[in-house]
């Protein structure tokens, strides 16, 4: 799925349980976040963003509370 479609899905906020983990990772990397993995944790950082986003898989999908956290962080820094 394209980054634009992932952003659209994120902004709608209707399907936090239905966002694929890979889509969320690709979105963050497209927005300038760097990823490092530590076991099952995928940690995303970006210069100028205080929050460190820590994502984990739940099957093929991202955890819903982490999807909400990503939405909140991207909106706070006007990255959407």
PDB file with one MODEL, atoms N, CA, C and O in Angstrom:
MODEL        1
ATOM      1  N   UNK A   1       0.849  -1.178   0.000  1.00  0.00           N
ATOM      2  CA  UNK A   1       0.000   0.000   0.000  1.00  0.00           C
ATOM      3  C   UNK A   1       0.891   1.236   0.000  1.00  0.00           C
ATOM      4  O   UNK A   1       1.951   1.244   0.625  1.00  0.00           O
ATOM      5  N   UNK A   2       0.465   2.264  -0.691  1.00  0.00           N
ATOM      6  CA  UNK A   2       1.267   3.476  -0.787  1.00  0.00           C
ATOM      7  C   UNK A   2       1.236   4.263   0.521  1.00  0.00           C
ATOM      8  O   UNK A   2       0.348   4.082   1.355  1.00  0.00           O
ATOM      9  N   UNK A   3       2.211   5.125   0.677  1.00  0.00           N
ATOM     10  CA  UNK A   3       2.298   5.967   1.874  1.00  0.00           C
ATOM     11  C   UNK A   3       1.060   6.854   1.972  1.00  0.00           C
ATOM     12  O   UNK A   3       0.520   7.042   3.062  1.00  0.00           O
ATOM     13  N   UNK A   4       0.604   7.403   0.836  1.00  0.00           N
ATOM     14  CA  UNK A   4      -0.571   8.277   0.834  1.00  0.00           C
ATOM     15  C   UNK A   4      -1.812   7.535   1.325  1.00  0.00           C
ATOM     16  O   UNK A   4      -2.609   8.096   2.076  1.00  0.00           O
ATOM     17  N   UNK A   5      -1.980   6.296   0.913  1.00  0.00           N
ATOM     18  CA  UNK A   5      -3.141   5.518   1.358  1.00  0.00           C
ATOM     19  C   UNK A   5      -3.034   5.174   2.833  1.00  0.00           C
ATOM     20  O   UNK A   5      -4.047   5.129   3.531  1.00  0.00           O
ATOM     21  N   UNK A   6      -1.826   4.930   3.317  1.00  0.00           N
ATOM     22  CA  UNK A   6      -1.634   4.648   4.735  1.00  0.00           C
ATOM     23  C   UNK A   6      -1.954   5.885   5.559  1.00  0.00           C
ATOM     24  O   UNK A   6      -2.575   5.778   6.616  1.00  0.00           O
ATOM     25  N   UNK A   7      -1.539   7.059   5.088  1.00  0.00           N
ATOM     26  CA  UNK A   7      -1.861   8.304   5.790  1.00  0.00           C
ATOM     27  C   UNK A   7      -3.362   8.508   5.823  1.00  0.00           C
ATOM     28  O   UNK A   7      -3.917   8.890   6.853  1.00  0.00           O
ATOM     29  N   UNK A   8      -4.018   8.258   4.708  1.00  0.00           N
ATOM     30  CA  UNK A   8      -5.475   8.398   4.636  1.00  0.00           C
ATOM     31  C   UNK A   8      -6.155   7.476   5.648  1.00  0.00           C
ATOM     32  O   UNK A   8      -7.075   7.889   6.354  1.00  0.00           O
ATOM     33  N   UNK A   9      -5.700   6.238   5.712  1.00  0.00           N
ATOM     34  CA  UNK A   9      -6.256   5.269   6.660  1.00  0.00           C
ATOM     35  C   UNK A   9      -6.019   5.735   8.097  1.00  0.00           C
ATOM     36  O   UNK A   9      -6.896   5.604   8.951  1.00  0.00           O
ATOM     37  N   UNK A  10      -4.839   6.275   8.355  1.00  0.00           N
ATOM     38  CA  UNK A  10      -4.478   6.754   9.684  1.00  0.00           C
ATOM     39  C   UNK A  10      -5.342   7.945  10.089  1.00  0.00           C
ATOM     40  O   UNK A  10      -5.798   8.024  11.229  1.00  0.00           O
ATOM     41  N   UNK A  11      -5.566   8.867   9.158  1.00  0.00           N
ATOM     42  CA  UNK A  11      -6.358  10.056   9.448  1.00  0.00           C
ATOM     43  C   UNK A  11      -7.828   9.724   9.708  1.00  0.00           C
ATOM     44  O   UNK A  11      -8.474  10.360  10.541  1.00  0.00           O
ATOM     45  N   UNK A  12      -8.342   8.742   9.003  1.00  0.00           N
ATOM     46  CA  UNK A  12      -9.738   8.337   9.235  1.00  0.00           C
ATOM     47  C   UNK A  12      -9.917   7.792  10.641  1.00  0.00           C
ATOM     48  O   UNK A  12     -10.954   8.010  11.269  1.00  0.00           O
ATOM     49  N   UNK A  13      -8.918   7.091  11.134  1.00  0.00           N
ATOM     50  CA  UNK A  13      -8.964   6.572  12.495  1.00  0.00           C
ATOM     51  C   UNK A  13     -10.018   5.514  12.738  1.00  0.00           C
ATOM     52  O   UNK A  13     -10.306   5.175  13.886  1.00  0.00           O
ATOM     53  N   UNK A  14     -10.594   4.990  11.676  1.00  0.00           N
ATOM     54  CA  UNK A  14     -11.670   4.005  11.825  1.00  0.00           C
ATOM     55  C   UNK A  14     -11.144   2.593  12.007  1.00  0.00           C
ATOM     56  O   UNK A  14     -11.832   1.736  12.560  1.00  0.00           O
ATOM     57  N   UNK A  15      -9.927   2.350  11.544  1.00  0.00           N
ATOM     58  CA  UNK A  15      -9.458   0.973  11.498  1.00  0.00           C
ATOM     59  C   UNK A  15      -8.083   0.813  12.136  1.00  0.00           C
ATOM     60  O   UNK A  15      -7.169   0.268  11.518  1.00  0.00           O
ATOM     61  N   UNK A  16      -7.937   1.285  13.363  1.00  0.00           N
ATOM     62  CA  UNK A  16      -6.646   1.155  14.043  1.00  0.00           C
ATOM     63  C   UNK A  16      -6.234  -0.303  14.218  1.00  0.00           C
ATOM     64  O   UNK A  16      -5.045  -0.606  14.315  1.00  0.00           O
ATOM     65  N   UNK A  17      -7.203  -1.199  14.258  1.00  0.00           N
ATOM     66  CA  UNK A  17      -6.888  -2.619  14.414  1.00  0.00           C
ATOM     67  C   UNK A  17      -6.515  -3.261  13.083  1.00  0.00           C
ATOM     68  O   UNK A  17      -6.081  -4.413  13.048  1.00  0.00           O
ATOM     69  N   UNK A  18      -6.683  -2.520  11.985  1.00  0.00           N
ATOM     70  CA  UNK A  18      -6.476  -3.092  10.663  1.00  0.00           C
ATOM     71  C   UNK A  18      -5.336  -2.428   9.894  1.00  0.00           C
ATOM     72  O   UNK A  18      -5.342  -2.427   8.663  1.00  0.00           O
ATOM     73  N   UNK A  19      -4.357  -1.863  10.607  1.00  0.00           N
ATOM     74  CA  UNK A  19      -3.200  -1.258   9.942  1.00  0.00           C
ATOM     75  C   UNK A  19      -2.065  -2.267   9.985  1.00  0.00           C
ATOM     76  O   UNK A  19      -1.653  -2.719  11.053  1.00  0.00           O
ATOM     77  N   UNK A  20      -1.576  -2.607   8.819  1.00  0.00           N
ATOM     78  CA  UNK A  20      -0.501  -3.593   8.742  1.00  0.00           C
ATOM     79  C   UNK A  20       0.794  -3.001   9.291  1.00  0.00           C
ATOM     80  O   UNK A  20       1.082  -1.819   9.103  1.00  0.00           O
ATOM     81  N   UNK A  21       1.555  -3.829   9.962  1.00  0.00           N
ATOM     82  CA  UNK A  21       2.804  -3.422  10.595  1.00  0.00           C
ATOM     83  C   UNK A  21       3.770  -2.837   9.566  1.00  0.00           C
ATOM     84  O   UNK A  21       4.376  -1.791   9.801  1.00  0.00           O
ATOM     85  N   UNK A  22       3.909  -3.512   8.433  1.00  0.00           N
ATOM     86  CA  UNK A  22       4.838  -3.055   7.392  1.00  0.00           C
ATOM     87  C   UNK A  22       4.424  -1.698   6.837  1.00  0.00           C
ATOM     88  O   UNK A  22       5.283  -0.868   6.538  1.00  0.00           O
ATOM     89  N   UNK A  23       3.110  -1.456   6.692  1.00  0.00           N
ATOM     90  CA  UNK A  23       2.619  -0.166   6.204  1.00  0.00           C
ATOM     91  C   UNK A  23       3.046   0.958   7.150  1.00  0.00           C
ATOM     92  O   UNK A  23       3.500   2.014   6.710  1.00  0.00           O
ATOM     93  N   UNK A  24       2.894   0.718   8.444  1.00  0.00           N
ATOM     94  CA  UNK A  24       3.235   1.727   9.442  1.00  0.00           C
ATOM     95  C   UNK A  24       4.740   1.996   9.445  1.00  0.00           C
ATOM     96  O   UNK A  24       5.163   3.147   9.545  1.00  0.00           O
ATOM     97  N   UNK A  25       5.546   0.944   9.335  1.00  0.00           N
ATOM     98  CA  UNK A  25       7.006   1.103   9.274  1.00  0.00           C
ATOM     99  C   UNK A  25       7.408   1.899   8.038  1.00  0.00           C
ATOM    100  O   UNK A  25       8.242   2.800   8.123  1.00  0.00           O
ATOM    101  N   UNK A  26       6.818   1.570   6.887  1.00  0.00           N
ATOM    102  CA  UNK A  26       7.129   2.281   5.646  1.00  0.00           C
ATOM    103  C   UNK A  26       6.736   3.748   5.735  1.00  0.00           C
ATOM    104  O   UNK A  26       7.462   4.613   5.245  1.00  0.00           O
ATOM    105  N   UNK A  27       5.600   4.038   6.351  1.00  0.00           N
ATOM    106  CA  UNK A  27       5.151   5.415   6.516  1.00  0.00           C
ATOM    107  C   UNK A  27       6.155   6.209   7.348  1.00  0.00           C
ATOM    108  O   UNK A  27       6.554   7.308   6.965  1.00  0.00           O
ATOM    109  N   UNK A  28       6.558   5.651   8.482  1.00  0.00           N
ATOM    110  CA  UNK A  28       7.491   6.356   9.358  1.00  0.00           C
ATOM    111  C   UNK A  28       8.829   6.596   8.665  1.00  0.00           C
ATOM    112  O   UNK A  28       9.413   7.672   8.802  1.00  0.00           O
ATOM    113  N   UNK A  29       9.312   5.613   7.932  1.00  0.00           N
ATOM    114  CA  UNK A  29      10.577   5.783   7.225  1.00  0.00           C
ATOM    115  C   UNK A  29      10.443   6.828   6.115  1.00  0.00           C
ATOM    116  O   UNK A  29      11.383   7.582   5.863  1.00  0.00           O
ATOM    117  N   UNK A  30       9.292   6.879   5.454  1.00  0.00           N
ATOM    118  CA  UNK A  30       9.062   7.889   4.419  1.00  0.00           C
ATOM    119  C   UNK A  30       9.004   9.290   5.020  1.00  0.00           C
ATOM    120  O   UNK A  30       9.295  10.271   4.337  1.00  0.00           O
ATOM    121  N   UNK A  31       8.632   9.386   6.285  1.00  0.00           N
ATOM    122  CA  UNK A  31       8.560  10.674   6.975  1.00  0.00           C
ATOM    123  C   UNK A  31       9.880  11.037   7.651  1.00  0.00           C
ATOM    124  O   UNK A  31       9.932  11.997   8.420  1.00  0.00           O
ATOM    125  N   UNK A  32      10.936  10.293   7.380  1.00  0.00           N
ATOM    126  CA  UNK A  32      12.260  10.647   7.861  1.00  0.00           C
ATOM    127  C   UNK A  32      12.682  10.002   9.167  1.00  0.00           C
ATOM    128  O   UNK A  32      13.703  10.383   9.739  1.00  0.00           O
ATOM    129  N   UNK A  33      11.921   9.039   9.647  1.00  0.00           N
ATOM    130  CA  UNK A  33      12.295   8.336  10.872  1.00  0.00           C
ATOM    131  C   UNK A  33      13.305   7.245  10.545  1.00  0.00           C
ATOM    132  O   UNK A  33      13.229   6.611   9.492  1.00  0.00           O
ATOM    133  N   UNK A  34      14.240   7.034  11.446  1.00  0.00           N
ATOM    134  CA  UNK A  34      15.196   5.937  11.316  1.00  0.00           C
ATOM    135  C   UNK A  34      14.742   4.798  12.211  1.00  0.00           C
ATOM    136  O   UNK A  34      14.281   5.024  13.330  1.00  0.00           O
ATOM    137  N   UNK A  35      14.872   3.584  11.719  1.00  0.00           N
ATOM    138  CA  UNK A  35      14.427   2.413  12.473  1.00  0.00           C
ATOM    139  C   UNK A  35      15.622   1.611  12.950  1.00  0.00           C
ATOM    140  O   UNK A  35      16.604   1.426  12.232  1.00  0.00           O
ATOM    141  N   UNK A  36      15.511   1.146  14.168  1.00  0.00           N
ATOM    142  CA  UNK A  36      16.462   0.140  14.648  1.00  0.00           C
ATOM    143  C   UNK A  36      15.648  -0.929  15.357  1.00  0.00           C
ATOM    144  O   UNK A  36      14.646  -0.634  16.009  1.00  0.00           O
ATOM    145  N   UNK A  37      16.082  -2.148  15.226  1.00  0.00           N
ATOM    146  CA  UNK A  37      15.367  -3.277  15.826  1.00  0.00           C
ATOM    147  C   UNK A  37      16.122  -3.785  17.028  1.00  0.00           C
ATOM    148  O   UNK A  37      17.350  -3.867  17.038  1.00  0.00           O
ATOM    149  N   UNK A  38      15.356  -4.121  18.031  1.00  0.00           N
ATOM    150  CA  UNK A  38      15.932  -4.709  19.239  1.00  0.00           C
ATOM    151  C   UNK A  38      14.975  -5.830  19.654  1.00  0.00           C
ATOM    152  O   UNK A  38      14.000  -5.600  20.369  1.00  0.00           O
ATOM    153  N   UNK A  39      15.271  -7.025  19.198  1.00  0.00           N
ATOM    154  CA  UNK A  39      14.347  -8.137  19.437  1.00  0.00           C
ATOM    155  C   UNK A  39      13.067  -7.913  18.657  1.00  0.00           C
ATOM    156  O   UNK A  39      13.114  -7.688  17.448  1.00  0.00           O
ATOM    157  N   UNK A  40      11.929  -7.970  19.323  1.00  0.00           N
ATOM    158  CA  UNK A  40      10.644  -7.772  18.653  1.00  0.00           C
ATOM    159  C   UNK A  40      10.253  -6.303  18.584  1.00  0.00           C
ATOM    160  O   UNK A  40       9.226  -5.956  18.000  1.00  0.00           O
ATOM    161  N   UNK A  41      11.064  -5.445  19.176  1.00  0.00           N
ATOM    162  CA  UNK A  41      10.765  -4.009  19.199  1.00  0.00           C
ATOM    163  C   UNK A  41      11.433  -3.310  18.016  1.00  0.00           C
ATOM    164  O   UNK A  41      12.617  -3.510  17.746  1.00  0.00           O
ATOM    165  N   UNK A  42      10.660  -2.496  17.325  1.00  0.00           N
ATOM    166  CA  UNK A  42      11.167  -1.676  16.236  1.00  0.00           C
ATOM    167  C   UNK A  42      11.046  -0.233  16.724  1.00  0.00           C
ATOM    168  O   UNK A  42       9.941   0.273  16.920  1.00  0.00           O
ATOM    169  N   UNK A  43      12.183   0.417  16.915  1.00  0.00           N
ATOM    170  CA  UNK A  43      12.210   1.742  17.517  1.00  0.00           C
ATOM    171  C   UNK A  43      12.514   2.766  16.434  1.00  0.00           C
ATOM    172  O   UNK A  43      13.484   2.631  15.688  1.00  0.00           O
ATOM    173  N   UNK A  44      11.667   3.795  16.358  1.00  0.00           N
ATOM    174  CA  UNK A  44      11.789   4.828  15.334  1.00  0.00           C
ATOM    175  C   UNK A  44      12.122   6.159  15.991  1.00  0.00           C
ATOM    176  O   UNK A  44      11.475   6.574  16.953  1.00  0.00           O
ATOM    177  N   UNK A  45      13.145   6.823  15.454  1.00  0.00           N
ATOM    178  CA  UNK A  45      13.540   8.142  15.938  1.00  0.00           C
ATOM    179  C   UNK A  45      13.711   9.072  14.744  1.00  0.00           C
ATOM    180  O   UNK A  45      13.967   8.644  13.619  1.00  0.00           O
ATOM    181  N   UNK A  46      13.561  10.361  15.035  1.00  0.00           N
ATOM    182  CA  UNK A  46      13.731  11.363  13.982  1.00  0.00           C
ATOM    183  C   UNK A  46      14.254  12.631  14.632  1.00  0.00           C
ATOM    184  O   UNK A  46      13.762  13.033  15.686  1.00  0.00           O
ATOM    185  N   UNK A  47      15.255  13.273  14.012  1.00  0.00           N
ATOM    186  CA  UNK A  47      15.732  14.546  14.562  1.00  0.00           C
ATOM    187  C   UNK A  47      14.586  15.556  14.639  1.00  0.00           C
ATOM    188  O   UNK A  47      13.821  15.710  13.687  1.00  0.00           O
ATOM    189  N   UNK A  48      14.478  16.232  15.762  1.00  0.00           N
ATOM    190  CA  UNK A  48      13.422  17.221  15.948  1.00  0.00           C
ATOM    191  C   UNK A  48      12.147  16.666  16.546  1.00  0.00           C
ATOM    192  O   UNK A  48      11.233  17.424  16.869  1.00  0.00           O
ATOM    193  N   UNK A  49      12.071  15.348  16.698  1.00  0.00           N
ATOM    194  CA  UNK A  49      10.892  14.718  17.313  1.00  0.00           C
ATOM    195  C   UNK A  49      11.343  14.112  18.631  1.00  0.00           C
ATOM    196  O   UNK A  49      12.196  13.226  18.659  1.00  0.00           O
ATOM    197  N   UNK A  50      10.766  14.596  19.718  1.00  0.00           N
ATOM    198  CA  UNK A  50      11.175  14.129  21.051  1.00  0.00           C
ATOM    199  C   UNK A  50      10.792  12.677  21.310  1.00  0.00           C
ATOM    200  O   UNK A  50      11.560  11.907  21.887  1.00  0.00           O
ATOM    201  N   UNK A  51       9.586  12.320  20.870  1.00  0.00           N
ATOM    202  CA  UNK A  51       9.068  10.990  21.142  1.00  0.00           C
ATOM    203  C   UNK A  51       9.840   9.937  20.368  1.00  0.00           C
ATOM    204  O   UNK A  51      10.235  10.139  19.220  1.00  0.00           O
ATOM    205  N   UNK A  52      10.039   8.829  21.020  1.00  0.00           N
ATOM    206  CA  UNK A  52      10.613   7.653  20.386  1.00  0.00           C
ATOM    207  C   UNK A  52       9.442   6.691  20.201  1.00  0.00           C
ATOM    208  O   UNK A  52       8.766   6.342  21.168  1.00  0.00           O
ATOM    209  N   UNK A  53       9.204   6.268  18.979  1.00  0.00           N
ATOM    210  CA  UNK A  53       8.080   5.372  18.700  1.00  0.00           C
ATOM    211  C   UNK A  53       8.567   3.930  18.720  1.00  0.00           C
ATOM    212  O   UNK A  53       9.484   3.557  17.988  1.00  0.00           O
ATOM    213  N   UNK A  54       7.949   3.143  19.557  1.00  0.00           N
ATOM    214  CA  UNK A  54       8.324   1.754  19.758  1.00  0.00           C
ATOM    215  C   UNK A  54       7.175   0.883  19.259  1.00  0.00           C
ATOM    216  O   UNK A  54       6.112   0.842  19.878  1.00  0.00           O
ATOM    217  N   UNK A  55       7.383   0.191  18.145  1.00  0.00           N
ATOM    218  CA  UNK A  55       6.320  -0.620  17.544  1.00  0.00           C
ATOM    219  C   UNK A  55       6.625  -2.101  17.684  1.00  0.00           C
ATOM    220  O   UNK A  55       7.779  -2.528  17.662  1.00  0.00           O
ATOM    221  N   UNK A  56       5.555  -2.870  17.828  1.00  0.00           N
ATOM    222  CA  UNK A  56       5.654  -4.325  17.864  1.00  0.00           C
ATOM    223  C   UNK A  56       4.561  -4.903  16.980  1.00  0.00           C
ATOM    224  O   UNK A  56       3.502  -4.304  16.791  1.00  0.00           O
ATOM    225  N   UNK A  57       4.843  -6.063  16.453  1.00  0.00           N
ATOM    226  CA  UNK A  57       3.855  -6.765  15.629  1.00  0.00           C
ATOM    227  C   UNK A  57       2.797  -7.421  16.503  1.00  0.00           C
ATOM    228  O   UNK A  57       3.054  -7.825  17.637  1.00  0.00           O
ATOM    229  N   UNK A  58       1.613  -7.511  15.942  1.00  0.00           N
ATOM    230  CA  UNK A  58       0.557  -8.351  16.500  1.00  0.00           C
ATOM    231  C   UNK A  58       0.060  -9.154  15.308  1.00  0.00           C
ATOM    232  O   UNK A  58      -0.923  -8.791  14.663  1.00  0.00           O
ATOM    233  N   UNK A  59       0.748 -10.243  15.029  1.00  0.00           N
ATOM    234  CA  UNK A  59       0.517 -10.965  13.781  1.00  0.00           C
ATOM    235  C   UNK A  59       1.093 -10.124  12.651  1.00  0.00           C
ATOM    236  O   UNK A  59       2.249  -9.707  12.711  1.00  0.00           O
ATOM    237  N   UNK A  60       0.287  -9.873  11.617  1.00  0.00           N
ATOM    238  CA  UNK A  60       0.731  -9.046  10.492  1.00  0.00           C
ATOM    239  C   UNK A  60       0.416  -7.576  10.723  1.00  0.00           C
ATOM    240  O   UNK A  60       0.827  -6.724   9.936  1.00  0.00           O
ATOM    241  N   UNK A  61      -0.309  -7.270  11.794  1.00  0.00           N
ATOM    242  CA  UNK A  61      -0.771  -5.907  12.049  1.00  0.00           C
ATOM    243  C   UNK A  61       0.002  -5.246  13.189  1.00  0.00           C
ATOM    244  O   UNK A  61       0.616  -5.910  14.024  1.00  0.00           O
ATOM    245  N   UNK A  62      -0.051  -3.921  13.190  1.00  0.00           N
ATOM    246  CA  UNK A  62       0.515  -3.155  14.304  1.00  0.00           C
ATOM    247  C   UNK A  62      -0.503  -3.149  15.436  1.00  0.00           C
ATOM    248  O   UNK A  62      -1.703  -3.287  15.198  1.00  0.00           O
ATOM    249  N   UNK A  63      -0.033  -2.992  16.647  1.00  0.00           N
ATOM    250  CA  UNK A  63      -0.944  -2.934  17.785  1.00  0.00           C
ATOM    251  C   UNK A  63      -1.747  -1.634  17.711  1.00  0.00           C
ATOM    252  O   UNK A  63      -1.186  -0.573  17.438  1.00  0.00           O
ATOM    253  N   UNK A  64      -3.063  -1.713  17.956  1.00  0.00           N
ATOM    254  CA  UNK A  64      -3.930  -0.531  17.805  1.00  0.00           C
ATOM    255  C   UNK A  64      -3.491   0.676  18.632  1.00  0.00           C
ATOM    256  O   UNK A  64      -3.564   1.803  18.142  1.00  0.00           O
ATOM    257  N   UNK A  65      -3.041   0.476  19.865  1.00  0.00           N
ATOM    258  CA  UNK A  65      -2.639   1.626  20.677  1.00  0.00           C
ATOM    259  C   UNK A  65      -1.384   2.280  20.102  1.00  0.00           C
ATOM    260  O   UNK A  65      -1.180   3.482  20.271  1.00  0.00           O
ATOM    261  N   UNK A  66      -0.551   1.505  19.430  1.00  0.00           N
ATOM    262  CA  UNK A  66       0.644   2.066  18.819  1.00  0.00           C
ATOM    263  C   UNK A  66       0.296   2.840  17.545  1.00  0.00           C
ATOM    264  O   UNK A  66       0.951   3.830  17.218  1.00  0.00           O
ATOM    265  N   UNK A  67      -0.733   2.389  16.832  1.00  0.00           N
ATOM    266  CA  UNK A  67      -1.220   3.129  15.660  1.00  0.00           C
ATOM    267  C   UNK A  67      -1.714   4.506  16.111  1.00  0.00           C
ATOM    268  O   UNK A  67      -1.417   5.514  15.470  1.00  0.00           O
ATOM    269  N   UNK A  68      -2.460   4.547  17.205  1.00  0.00           N
ATOM    270  CA  UNK A  68      -2.947   5.822  17.741  1.00  0.00           C
ATOM    271  C   UNK A  68      -1.778   6.714  18.174  1.00  0.00           C
ATOM    272  O   UNK A  68      -1.813   7.929  17.978  1.00  0.00           O
ATOM    273  N   UNK A  69      -0.750   6.107  18.759  1.00  0.00           N
ATOM    274  CA  UNK A  69       0.433   6.846  19.195  1.00  0.00           C
ATOM    275  C   UNK A  69       1.153   7.465  17.990  1.00  0.00           C
ATOM    276  O   UNK A  69       1.587   8.615  18.050  1.00  0.00           O
ATOM    277  N   UNK A  70       1.278   6.713  16.910  1.00  0.00           N
ATOM    278  CA  UNK A  70       1.915   7.219  15.693  1.00  0.00           C
ATOM    279  C   UNK A  70       1.099   8.380  15.140  1.00  0.00           C
ATOM    280  O   UNK A  70       1.668   9.409  14.775  1.00  0.00           O
ATOM    281  N   UNK A  71      -0.236   8.236  15.069  1.00  0.00           N
ATOM    282  CA  UNK A  71      -1.106   9.293  14.563  1.00  0.00           C
ATOM    283  C   UNK A  71      -0.933  10.570  15.381  1.00  0.00           C
ATOM    284  O   UNK A  71      -0.798  11.659  14.824  1.00  0.00           O
ATOM    285  N   UNK A  72      -0.937  10.430  16.686  1.00  0.00           N
ATOM    286  CA  UNK A  72      -0.816  11.581  17.586  1.00  0.00           C
ATOM    287  C   UNK A  72       0.536  12.278  17.397  1.00  0.00           C
ATOM    288  O   UNK A  72       0.593  13.506  17.339  1.00  0.00           O
ATOM    289  N   UNK A  73       1.615  11.510  17.302  1.00  0.00           N
ATOM    290  CA  UNK A  73       2.949  12.086  17.140  1.00  0.00           C
ATOM    291  C   UNK A  73       3.094  12.783  15.785  1.00  0.00           C
ATOM    292  O   UNK A  73       3.604  13.901  15.717  1.00  0.00           O
ATOM    293  N   UNK A  74       2.655  12.138  14.721  1.00  0.00           N
ATOM    294  CA  UNK A  74       2.762  12.747  13.400  1.00  0.00           C
ATOM    295  C   UNK A  74       1.924  14.028  13.310  1.00  0.00           C
ATOM    296  O   UNK A  74       2.342  15.004  12.687  1.00  0.00           O
ATOM    297  N   UNK A  75       0.758  14.019  13.927  1.00  0.00           N
ATOM    298  CA  UNK A  75      -0.100  15.220  13.914  1.00  0.00           C
ATOM    299  C   UNK A  75       0.539  16.333  14.755  1.00  0.00           C
ATOM    300  O   UNK A  75       0.498  17.498  14.361  1.00  0.00           O
ATOM    301  N   UNK A  76       1.122  15.993  15.894  1.00  0.00           N
ATOM    302  CA  UNK A  76       1.725  17.001  16.769  1.00  0.00           C
ATOM    303  C   UNK A  76       2.878  17.718  16.086  1.00  0.00           C
ATOM    304  O   UNK A  76       3.093  18.908  16.315  1.00  0.00           O
ATOM    305  N   UNK A  77       3.616  17.008  15.253  1.00  0.00           N
ATOM    306  CA  UNK A  77       4.756  17.604  14.564  1.00  0.00           C
ATOM    307  C   UNK A  77       4.425  18.004  13.125  1.00  0.00           C
ATOM    308  O   UNK A  77       5.310  18.321  12.331  1.00  0.00           O
ATOM    309  N   UNK A  78       3.131  17.981  12.813  1.00  0.00           N
ATOM    310  CA  UNK A  78       2.628  18.379  11.476  1.00  0.00           C
ATOM    311  C   UNK A  78       3.337  17.613  10.356  1.00  0.00           C
ATOM    312  O   UNK A  78       3.776  18.195   9.364  1.00  0.00           O
ATOM    313  N   UNK A  79       3.437  16.305  10.539  1.00  0.00           N
ATOM    314  CA  UNK A  79       4.084  15.443   9.546  1.00  0.00           C
ATOM    315  C   UNK A  79       3.073  14.672   8.704  1.00  0.00           C
ATOM    316  O   UNK A  79       3.459  13.864   7.859  1.00  0.00           O
ATOM    317  N   UNK A  80       1.790  14.914   8.925  1.00  0.00           N
ATOM    318  CA  UNK A  80       0.776  14.214   8.135  1.00  0.00           C
ATOM    319  C   UNK A  80       0.422  14.987   6.892  1.00  0.00           C
ATOM    320  O   UNK A  80      -0.417  14.544   6.108  1.00  0.00           O
TER     321      UNK A  80
ENDMDL
END
